[in-house]
């Protein structure tokens, strides 16, 4: 994984669960229809090595990212950086590692979804090379959390 004096990016460990859920809550990523513990368990069944956390120098979990690839497109989920650690390059670092993993798997394109009422996050992704595409995101729950 990628390391710097202030940040270590590594694979998720079971002991990270509570701290990770607290991070997602602080980043307003948790929604009533998504049980974060079930989302973690689901990810651990599919490419668990692409479920990463970022630790600060003192061992605090300050970021996360889930990457996935189904043979056509790569996907990013749960990219989070603790509010008091933003603008330090942690989001870019997490994306860089996920992108390396996806490239190594032969992935030709990454997609992700951002809530339309979150212009700051949209601007972050645009700064790192993503663009808003003219697509409509549709979804259908197969399991109710």
Secondary structure, DSSP 8 states (H G I E B T S, - for coil): --EETTEEEEE--GGGHHHHHHHHHHTT---TT--HHHHHHHHHHS-GGGEEEEEETTS-EEEEEEEEE-SS-EEEEEEEE-GGGTTSSHHHHHHHHHHHHHHHTT---EEE---TT-HHHHHHHHHTT----S-------SS--
